Amino acid sequence: MSAPIGDIEKLEVEPGRGYVIQKASYIASTDGVNLDVKWEGFTKGLFGQGLFMLKASGGGTLFINTFGAIDKHVLGPGESLIVDNFHLVAFSDTCRYKVTKFGGLKETILGGEGLVTRVEGPGEVYVQTKNLREFVDWLWTLLGPRVGSRSR
């Protein structure tokens, strides 16, 4: 299921220049793009609950969308970016990555999942400006009291 409100980005996939994308961000691709969920890199780390990644390779056009705006970062060799897993949309398959825990036990318990991904260039990293999980939590603060009052 794609994000209801956000940007759409067109990515060109070429031999030797593919992408790792969040499954929920995938919209469509042309015939030459191969999508794989069983690639070796997927088993390197857990991306978090509900966040599954696809590897797009081959040749053609790939369309992704985000919740909120797309923020593109171009990383040079050795440059890195640390991204909250709920904001990570896609990155070039030339990038290296590592999923780690952010903060201590208290932050993980109070803040939710607490996992981030460190992506190291060279390559592109696409980040969504909104976090669907935070939006749902905020929305529930408005709807929750109304739902509870109607069940009485």
C-alpha positions in Angstrom: 0.0 0.0 0.0 1.5 3.3 -1.1 1.5 6.5 1.0 -1.8 8.5 0.7 -0.2 12.0 0.6 3.2 12.7 -0.7 5.6 13.0 -3.6 6.3 10.7 -6.5 9.8 10.2 -7.8 11.0 8.6 -11.0 14.3 6.7 -10.7 16.3 5.4 -13.6 17.6 1.9 -13.0 20.6 0.8 -15.1 22.9 -2.2 -15.0 25.3 -1.5 -12.1 23.0 1.3 -10.8 20.0 -0.1 -8.9 18.2 0.8 -5.8 17.1 -0.6 -2.5 13.6 0.7 -1.8 11.0 0.4 1.0 8.3 -2.0 -0.2 5.6 0.4 0.8 7.1 3.1 -1.5 6.9 1.1 -4.7 4.3 2.2 -7.2 5.3 0.8 -10.6 8.2 0.0 -12.9 8.8 -0.8 -16.5 9.4 -4.4 -17.8 13.2 -4.2 -17.6 13.3 -3.6 -13.8 13.8 -6.7 -11.6 12.4 -6.6 -8.1 13.9 -9.0 -5.5 13.1 -9.5 -1.8 15.5 -12.4 -1.4 18.8 -10.7 -2.2 21.7 -11.3 0.1 21.9 -7.8 1.6 18.3 -8.1 3.0 19.5 -10.6 5.6 22.2 -8.3 6.9 19.9 -6.5 9.3 16.3 -6.0 10.4 14.8 -2.8 9.0 12.1 -2.7 11.6 8.5 -3.8 12.0 6.6 -3.3 8.8 9.6 -2.0 6.9 10.6 -4.4 4.2 13.1 -3.5 1.5 13.1 -4.5 -2.2 16.2 -4.5 -4.5 15.5 -3.0 -7.9 18.0 -3.9 -10.6 18.2 -4.3 -14.4 17.2 -1.5 -16.7 14.2 0.8 -16.9 12.2 3.2 -14.9 11.0 2.8 -11.3 8.4 5.0 -9.6 8.3 5.5 -5.8 6.2 7.6 -3.5 6.5 8.9 0.0 4.5 10.1 2.9 5.3 13.8 2.7 8.0 15.3 0.5 11.0 13.4 -0.9 14.3 14.7 0.3 17.2 13.5 -1.9 20.8 13.4 -0.5 23.8 12.6 -2.7 26.6 11.0 -0.8 30.2 10.9 -2.0 32.6 8.0 -1.2 32.9 7.7 2.6 30.1 10.3 3.3 27.3 8.9 5.5 23.8 9.7 6.6 21.9 8.3 9.6 18.2 8.0 9.0 15.3 6.9 11.2 13.9 3.7 9.6 10.4 5.2 9.3 11.8 8.0 7.2 14.1 5.9 4.9 12.6 5.4 1.5 15.4 4.3 -0.9 19.1 4.3 -1.5 21.4 3.4 -4.3 22.6 -0.2 -4.3 26.2 1.2 -4.4 25.7 2.4 -0.8 26.7 0.3 2.2 24.3 0.3 5.1 24.1 -0.8 8.7 21.0 -0.9 10.9 21.6 0.0 14.6 19.7 0.8 17.7 19.4 4.5 18.5 19.6 5.7 22.1 19.3 3.6 25.2 16.6 1.3 26.6 14.5 4.2 27.9 14.4 5.9 24.5 13.4 2.6 22.8 10.6 2.0 25.3 9.3 5.5 25.3 9.9 6.3 21.6 9.0 3.1 19.9 11.3 1.0 17.8 14.5 3.0 18.2 16.2 1.7 15.0 18.1 3.8 12.5 20.1 3.0 9.4 23.5 4.4 8.6 23.9 4.7 4.9 27.4 5.3 3.4 28.1 6.6 -0.1 28.7 6.8 -2.9 25.1 7.0 -4.0 21.8 8.6 -3.5 19.6 8.4 -0.4 15.8 9.3 -0.5 14.1 10.3 2.8 10.5 11.1 3.4 9.8 14.2 5.4 6.8 12.8 7.3 6.6 9.7 9.5 3.3 7.8 9.1 3.7 6.2 12.5 3.9 9.6 14.2 0.9 10.9 12.2 -1.2 7.9 13.2 -0.2 8.5 16.9 -1.1 12.1 16.6 -4.4 11.3 14.9 -5.3 8.8 17.6 -5.0 11.6 20.3 -7.8 13.4 18.4 -10.0 10.4 17.6 -9.3 8.2 20.6 -11.4 10.2 23.1 -14.3 10.3 20.6 -14.2 6.5 20.0 -14.1 5.9 23.8 -17.1 8.2 24.5 -19.3 6.5 21.9 -18.8 3.0 23.3 -20.4 4.0 26.6 
